[in-house]
């Protein structure tokens, strides 16, 4: 028969919980107490040390092992320690019941017994009652020595999940950006809203602004427009076009909205060489490296660079002029705004459903604290947080801890890769290693976390791993 084994600490105080492992007994007479559970039975063994006991020849003491919990009890076969004459009388008259044991005082008895298992025994008290007068036992009322509180529930690794509280944002500053490709007629700076693809490009700008402007929780602080021209032709003309076309787009926006003058801001870049460099870096153009060296040479004036590119690489220049330069004529826009802060968890929950992008990491953490830690809703908060703030160490750390608690170890490892090296991140990596069965790494990381200040949590996790037999000091 295969047993589930629990070693029980012998204690006097009934408030002390026994846990897996070997413990010294507070009762010197009871040693090496072991309780093993099968599906239907409990097997009990211990050494009853009566080497310090002496009895007169006609005296005896009965010891009755018992499990109790509330009004429930399970009695095991008793042990009778008897003086010389009493011992002989017990043998001759067969006074002992089935399974009872007779022993001499001054000796040690190796006791073993089997008792049917009942559900209430999962957390019960193991005790030893004594009858010195031969008056019989009252299990619940007589003098009794509580030896151990047993806990036969399955022992698992249940560490404390040390989430990190994100900082409070004094101002929740956000921005929305885009690039518009406004079509202008050759060498002109006026905007024709109906020309070619301008209706769609202008609508994208309006939609970005309207979405924020019409949100009661948001306040626009600035709208910045930066216009770019492509590198072909004289630099002076491109500079004129970039400035003029930027001003035209700003006038278009100004005509639609009554922004204060301080809100609408403009800038311009005469020739978008940086955009050209990014394209060439990712291309497989013939002579790519030489072209990159040329166009990145800021010691050359822009017109000289463009002339050398056109002269030395005519085929590549023709390709760039037709396929890449149009995209370098763009207007980038950025709407910077501030979002209201939220403190009421109920309101945060509403915003979470409607538009979680409005929430800070701290606000989402506040919401999580109102949810059961084992609920899908609790985990979803941290999953949303890490999607919205994918590079924030605290978002990744909390998402990792949540994933570990749900045994989603693959995602936990992915999040921990971006969780930084804070003491709690070290602690979380120790928990992940333990969950993955790498107990040596888990021990090292948990010891490091403890030395870095995560002492109570890391110490408890280490104690649990020791009690489960996973690590040794």
C-alpha positions in Angstrom: 0.0 0.0 0.0 1.3 3.4 -0.9 1.1 6.1 1.8 1.2 9.8 1.8 3.7 10.6 4.6 3.5 13.5 7.0 6.0 13.9 9.9 4.5 15.6 12.8 6.0 18.0 15.3 5.3 17.0 18.9 4.0 20.2 20.6 2.3 21.1 23.8 0.5 24.3 22.7 -2.5 23.3 20.6 -2.1 26.5 18.5 1.2 25.3 17.0 0.7 23.8 13.5 2.7 20.8 12.5 4.2 20.7 9.0 6.1 18.2 6.9 9.5 17.3 8.3 11.2 15.8 11.4 10.8 17.7 14.6 11.9 17.3 18.2 9.1 16.4 20.6 8.3 18.5 23.6 7.2 15.3 25.3 10.3 13.3 25.9 8.3 10.1 26.0 7.0 10.4 22.4 9.7 10.3 19.7 9.8 9.8 15.9 6.1 10.3 15.5 5.0 9.5 11.9 1.6 9.6 10.4 1.0 8.2 6.9 -2.2 8.5 5.0 -3.5 6.2 2.4 -6.9 6.7 0.7 -8.8 4.8 3.5 -6.4 4.5 6.5 -4.0 6.4 8.7 -0.8 4.5 9.8 0.6 5.8 13.0 4.0 5.0 14.4 6.1 6.4 17.2 8.5 5.3 20.0 7.1 5.4 23.5 10.1 5.9 25.7 9.3 4.9 29.3 12.9 4.5 30.4 12.4 7.0 33.1 9.3 5.4 34.4 9.3 3.0 37.4 6.2 1.3 38.8 5.5 -0.8 41.9 5.0 -4.5 41.1 1.2 -4.3 41.4 0.7 -1.0 39.5 0.0 -0.1 35.9 -0.5 3.0 33.7 -2.5 2.9 30.4 -1.7 5.2 27.5 -4.3 5.7 24.9 -3.3 7.4 21.6 -6.2 9.3 20.0 -7.0 11.7 17.2 -9.6 14.4 18.0 -11.2 17.3 16.4 -14.1 19.0 18.0 -16.5 16.3 19.1 -15.0 13.7 16.8 -12.4 11.2 18.0 -10.6 8.1 16.8 -9.1 5.8 19.4 -6.0 3.7 18.7 -5.1 0.6 20.5 -3.8 1.4 24.0 -0.4 0.7 25.6 -0.3 -0.7 29.1 2.9 -0.3 31.1 2.7 -2.6 34.1 4.9 -3.6 37.1 6.2 -7.1 37.4 3.2 -8.8 39.1 0.7 -6.7 37.1 2.4 -7.6 33.9 2.1 -11.3 34.7 -1.6 -11.0 35.6 -2.3 -9.2 32.4 -0.7 -12.0 30.4 -2.4 -14.8 32.4 -5.9 -13.3 32.4 -5.7 -11.9 28.9 -7.0 -8.5 30.0 -5.8 -6.6 26.9 -8.1 -5.8 24.0 -7.4 -6.5 20.4 -4.3 -4.6 19.2 -3.4 -3.4 22.7 0.2 -3.7 23.8 1.7 -4.7 27.1 5.2 -3.3 28.1 7.5 -3.1 31.0 8.3 0.3 32.5 11.9 1.4 32.0 11.8 0.3 28.3 11.1 1.7 24.8 8.1 0.5 22.8 8.0 0.8 19.0 4.3 1.6 18.5 2.5 1.0 15.2 -1.3 1.1 14.5 -3.8 1.5 11.7 -7.0 3.5 12.0 -9.7 4.1 9.3 -9.3 7.6 7.8 -12.1 10.1 8.0 -12.2 13.5 6.3 -12.2 15.4 9.6 -8.8 13.8 10.4 -7.2 16.0 7.7 -6.6 18.6 10.4 -6.8 17.0 13.8 -5.0 16.8 17.1 -2.9 13.8 18.0 -2.9 13.2 21.7 -2.0 10.8 24.4 -4.4 10.1 27.3 -3.3 8.4 30.5 -5.1 6.3 33.0 -3.1 5.9 36.2 -5.8 4.7 38.5 -7.5 2.1 36.3 -10.7 4.2 36.3 -11.1 4.1 32.5 -10.9 6.8 29.9 -13.1 9.6 29.0 -11.5 10.7 25.7 -12.8 14.2 25.6 -12.8 15.0 29.3 -9.9 13.1 30.9 -6.4 14.5 31.3 -4.7 14.5 28.0 -1.4 15.5 26.5 -1.7 17.1 23.0 1.3 15.8 21.1 0.8 17.4 17.7 -1.6 19.2 15.4 -1.6 17.4 12.1 -2.3 18.8 8.7 -2.7 16.0 6.1 -3.7 18.4 3.3 -1.5 18.1 0.2 1.6 20.3 0.7 2.2 22.6 -2.2 4.5 25.6 -2.9 2.4 28.6 -2.0 4.7 31.6 -1.8 3.6 35.2 -1.2 3.1 37.1 -4.4 5.1 40.3 -4.0 3.5 42.7 -6.4 5.1 46.1 -6.8 3.0 49.3 -6.4 3.6 51.6 -9.4 4.3 55.2 -8.8 1.5 57.8 -8.9 1.7 60.0 -12.0 1.3 63.6 -10.9 0.3 64.5 -14.4 -0.9 61.9 -16.9 0.7 63.3 -20.0 0.0 61.5 -23.2 0.4 62.1 -26.9 -1.1 60.9 -30.2 1.0 61.1 -33.4 0.7 60.5 -37.1 2.1 61.4 -40.5 0.0 63.0 -43.2 1.0 62.9 -46.8 -0.6 66.1 -48.2 -0.4 66.5 -52.0 0.7 69.9 -53.1 0.9 71.1 -56.7 4.4 71.4 -58.1 6.4 74.2 -56.2 3.2 75.4 -54.5 2.4 75.7 -50.7 -1.3 76.1 -50.8 -3.5 73.2 -49.6 -6.3 72.1 -51.8 -8.5 69.9 -49.5 -10.0 68.1 -52.5 -6.8 67.4 -54.4 -5.8 63.8 -55.0 -5.6 62.0 -51.6 -5.9 65.1 -49.4 -9.5 64.4 -48.2 -8.3 61.2 -46.5 -5.1 62.6 -45.1 -6.8 65.7 -43.7 -9.5 63.6 -42.2 -6.9 61.5 -40.3 -5.6 64.7 -38.7 -9.1 65.8 -37.8 -10.0 62.4 -36.3 -6.9 62.4 -34.1 -7.7 65.9 -32.7 -11.4 65.3 -32.4 -11.0 62.1 -30.5 -9.0 63.8 -27.8 -10.8 67.2 -27.9 -14.2 65.6 -27.4 -13.1 63.4 -24.5 -14.3 65.0 -21.2 -11.4 63.3 -19.4 -8.7 64.8 -21.7 -7.3 68.3 -22.2 -5.2 69.2 -25.2 -2.1 71.2 -24.4 -0.4 71.4 -27.8 -0.7 70.4 -31.4 2.7 70.3 -33.1 3.1 70.1 -36.9 6.5 69.4 -38.5 6.7 69.5 -42.2 9.4 67.7 -44.3 10.5 68.1 -47.9 12.4 65.5 -49.9 16.1 66.0 -50.8 15.8 66.5 -54.6 16.4 70.0 -56.1 18.0 73.0 -54.4 18.1 73.1 -50.7 16.9 76.7 -50.5 13.8 75.8 -52.5 13.1 72.8 -50.4 13.4 74.9 -47.2 10.9 77.3 -48.6 8.5 74.5 -49.5 8.8 72.8 -46.1 8.2 76.0 -44.2 5.4 77.2 -46.5 3.6 73.8 -46.6 3.9 73.5 -42.8 2.4 76.9 -42.3 -0.5 76.0 -44.7 -1.3 72.9 -42.8 -1.2 74.8 -39.5 -3.6 77.5 -41.0 -5.9 74.7 -42.0 -6.0 73.3 -38.5 -6.3 76.7 -37.0 -9.4 77.4 -39.1 -11.1 74.3 -37.8 -10.4 74.8 -34.1 -10.3 77.7 -31.8 -7.0 76.8 -30.2 -5.1 79.5 -28.3 -2.0 80.6 -30.2 0.2 78.9 -27.6 -1.4 75.5 -28.4 -0.6 75.3 -32.1 3.1 74.9 -32.8 5.1 74.4 -36.0 8.5 73.3 -37.2 10.0 72.3 -40.5 12.8 70.2 -42.0 14.0 71.3 -45.4 15.2 67.8 -46.5 14.4 64.5 -44.8 17.8 62.9 -45.1 17.2 60.9 -41.9 14.2 59.3 -43.6 16.2 58.4 -46.6 19.0 56.9 -44.5 16.5 54.7 -42.7 15.1 53.4 -46.0 18.5 52.6 -47.4 19.7 50.9 -44.2 16.8 48.5 -44.6 17.1 48.0 -48.3 19.1 45.7 -50.6 20.0 48.5 -53.1 23.2 47.8 -55.1 26.0 49.8 -53.5 24.0 50.2 -50.3 26.9 50.7 -48.0 28.6 53.2 -50.2 25.4 55.1 -50.7 24.9 55.2 -46.9 28.3 56.6 -46.4 27.6 59.3 -48.9 24.2 60.4 -47.7 25.2 60.3 -44.1 28.2 62.6 -44.7 27.1 65.8 -43.0 30.4 67.5 -43.9 29.0 67.8 -47.4 26.4 70.4 -48.1 22.9 69.0 -48.9 23.1 70.0 -52.5 26.5 68.5 -52.9 25.3 65.2 -51.4 22.3 65.1 -53.7 24.5 65.9 -56.8 27.0 63.2 -55.9 24.3 60.6 -55.3 22.7 61.5 -58.7 26.0 61.4 -60.5 27.7 58.3 -58.9 24.6 56.1 -58.6 22.2 57.2 -61.4 20.1 54.0 -61.4 19.7 53.9 -57.7 18.9 57.6 -57.6 16.2 57.2 -60.2 14.7 54.4 -58.1 14.8 56.5 -55.0 13.3 59.5 -56.7 10.3 57.5 -58.0 9.7 55.1 -55.1 11.1 56.7 -51.9 11.2 60.5 -52.2 7.4 60.9 -52.3 7.2 59.4 -48.8 9.8 61.8 -47.6 7.4 64.7 -48.3 5.2 64.4 -45.2 3.8 66.4 -42.3 4.1 64.8 -38.9 1.6 65.9 -36.2 1.6 65.3 -32.5 -1.3 66.1 -30.2 -0.1 66.3 -26.6 -2.7 66.2 -23.9 -3.3 65.5 -20.2 -5.8 62.9 -18.9 -7.7 63.3 -15.6 -6.7 61.1 -12.7 -9.0 58.5 -11.2 -9.0 57.2 -7.6 -12.4 55.5 -7.2 -12.1 51.8 -8.1 -15.6 51.8 -9.5 -14.8 54.6 -11.8 -11.5 53.0 -12.8 -13.4 49.8 -13.6 -15.7 51.8 -15.9 -12.7 53.4 -17.7 -11.0 50.0 -17.9 -14.0 48.7 -20.0 -14.4 51.9 -22.1 -10.8 53.0 -22.8 -8.0 51.5 -20.6 -5.5 53.7 -22.4 -6.6 56.5 -20.1 -5.4 54.7 -17.0 -2.0 54.9 -15.4 -0.3 51.8 -14.1 -1.0 52.9 -10.5 -4.7 53.3 -11.3 -4.9 49.8 -12.7 -3.1 48.5 -9.7 -5.7 50.2 -7.4 -8.4 48.4 -9.3 -6.6 45.0 -9.0 -6.4 45.3 -5.2 -10.2 45.2 -5.1 -10.4 41.9 -7.0 -9.9 38.4 -5.8 -6.3 37.4 -6.5 -7.3 34.1 -8.1 -9.9 35.6 -10.4 -9.6 36.0 -14.2 -10.5 39.7 -13.7 -7.5 40.2 -11.4 -5.2 38.7 -14.0 -6.7 40.6 -16.9 -5.9 43.9 -15.2 -2.1 43.1 -15.2 -2.3 41.7 -18.8 -3.9 44.9 -20.0 -1.3 47.0 -18.1 1.6 45.2 -19.7 0.1 45.6 -23.2 -0.4 49.3 -22.7 3.0 49.8 -21.1 5.1 47.0 -22.7 8.5 48.5 -21.7 7.6 49.5 -18.1 9.5 47.2 -15.7 6.8 47.4 -13.0 4.1 46.4 -15.6 6.1 43.4 -16.7 6.9 42.4 -13.1 3.3 42.5 -12.0 2.2 40.6 -15.1 4.9 38.0 -14.5 3.9 37.5 -10.8 0.3 37.1 -11.9 1.2 34.6 -14.6 3.3 32.6 -12.1 0.4 32.5 -9.7 -1.8 31.0 -12.5 1.0 28.6 -13.5 1.4 30.3 -16.8 5.2 29.9 -16.7 5.9 30.6 -20.4 4.4 34.1 -20.2 5.9 34.7 -16.8 9.4 34.1 -18.3 8.6 36.4 -21.2 7.5 39.2 -18.9 10.4 38.8 -16.5 12.8 39.4 -19.3 11.7 43.0 -19.2 11.0 43.3 -15.5 14.4 44.9 -14.6 16.7 43.8 -11.8 14.9 45.2 -8.7 14.9 43.0 -5.5 11.3 42.0 -6.2 12.2 41.0 -9.8 15.0 38.8 -8.4 12.4 37.3 -6.0 9.9 36.7 -8.8 12.6 34.9 -10.9 13.3 32.7 -7.9 9.6 31.8 -7.7 9.6 31.0 -11.4 12.6 28.8 -11.1 11.0 26.9 -8.2 7.8 26.5 -10.2 9.8 25.2 -13.1 11.6 22.6 -10.9 15.0 24.3 -11.0 15.4 24.3 -7.2 19.1 25.1 -7.1 18.6 28.3 -9.1 15.5 29.1 -7.1 17.5 28.8 -3.8 20.2 31.1 -5.1 17.8 33.7 -6.4 15.7 33.6 -3.2 18.7 34.0 -1.0 19.8 37.0 -3.1 16.3 38.5 -2.9 16.4 38.1 0.9 19.8 39.8 1.1 18.4 42.7 -1.1 15.5 43.3 1.3 12.7 41.0 0.3 13.4 39.1 3.5 10.0 37.9 4.8 8.7 36.7 1.5 11.9 35.1 0.3 12.6 33.5 3.7 9.1 32.0 3.7 9.5 30.7 0.2 12.9 29.1 1.2 11.3 27.5 4.3 8.5 26.0 2.1 11.0 24.6 -0.3 13.0 23.1 2.6 9.9 21.6 4.2 8.9 20.0 0.8 12.4 18.5 0.6 13.2 20.5 -2.6 16.3 22.2 -1.2 18.8 21.9 1.6 21.1 24.5 3.1 
